[in-house]
Amino acid sequence: MTIDRPNGTPRIVIIGCGFGGLFAAQALAGACVAVTVIDRANHHLFQPLLYQVATAGLSATAIAAPIRHVLRRQSNPLVLMAEVLAIDGGRRVVVLEDGTEVAYHYLIVASGAAHSYFGHDEWAPCAPGLKTLDDALEIRRRVLVAYERAERETADARRAPWLTFVVIGAGATGVEMAGTLAEIARLTLRDEFRRFDSRAARVILLEAGERVLPAYPADLTEKLIALAEHPSEAGSGVSVSRFWKQGAVDYKQVPQLEGVDLDAYRKDGSIEVKVSVGK
């Protein structure tokens, strides 16, 4: 089956409806073109706040909006929830997972980026990324279950691994995630459990680059490290001793998490991001 649009009208297909795809579709409002937006999900996701969903600070609906609703005042877009399998540039068609072909005159690929596991995709089930709502909800589940498992343990040695959280990548999202996990331990869950003090939880932030927050001014890095080294009652609570600064940290002290050997994550460069064709 081929999905076509009105004859004589330029056809523009947009793959992905993150910020790039959404802004492209909105920029074409009022233009004499037929726009087809294709995305795996039927909602636009405000990714900067995914960590809040992952740590139970926000509900999923707070950061996701139906694409059709966002574009409802435009007359020219058609929204398809589908996965793109191939692009045939010669024939100018996009092939969907069910074999459907979507014809185009102009193609915008804005499918975003994905996490890389450095050639070890088998690690993915053990260490989820944070790009989708499903990722965030899975992380939330694991964090909350970890505290529940810690409550069931009667020995400190067996409880400690459940209260250890490792975040790989110290960009903005990693820092926000680590800080919020620490806030949960130090404030949100304080006095909630009977067999342990939630403030005993450890949050370890790993970064393969030269410094944390590498995309930001160096003074912010210094302030973050100072906060981590001298946490207040409402401070970061993130273990600065295990920041992976210039590869000098004894990362082997980091406990094994659900069978993942974190030694294998050690790289000389920054945590790698695998960019999809949309980037």
FENCOR-V916622 format. One line per field, one symbol per residue. ss: DSSP state (H for helix, E for strand, - for the rest). phi: phi as a letter, one per 20 degrees, with the letter a starting at -180 (. if undefined). psi: psi as a letter, one per 40 degrees, with the letter a starting at -180 (. if undefined). A space follows every 50 residues. Layout:
ss = ???
phi = ???
psi = ???
This chain:
ss = -EE------EEEEEE---HHHHHHHHH-----EEEEEEE---EEE-HHHH HHHH-----HHH-EEEHHHH------EEEEE--EEEEE----EEEE---- EEE--EEEE---EEE-----HHH---------HHHHHHHHHHHHHHHHHH HH---HHHHHHHHEEEEE---HHHHHHHHHHHHHHHHH---------HHH -EEEEE-----------HHHHHHHHHHHH--------EEHHH-------- HHH---E--E-HHHH-------EEE----
phi = .deddgfndgddddencffffffffffefnfebdddddbfdecedefgdg ffffdmecefffcccggfffefeeeeeddceadeebcdffelcddefenf ddfbeccddcenccfddlndfffgfecfebccfggffffggfffffffff fefddgfefgffddcdddodeffffffffffffgfecgefmeddebefff fdddddbeffbflfedgffffffffffffcfegdffmefffdfeelmeef ffffffdlneefgfefcedfgfdeeeffe
psi = ihhiihiehhhhhhhhfadddddddddeheigihhhhhidieihhgdded ddddefdiidedehhhddddedeieeihhhhihhdihgddefihhideeh hhiidihhhfeaiiiiffegeeddddgiagdidddddddddddddddddd ddiehdddddddfhhhhhhfadddddddddddddddddehedideihdee ihhhhhheadiifdeiiddddddddddddghadfadehhdeehghfeeig eeehihhfehhedeehidaihhhhhide.
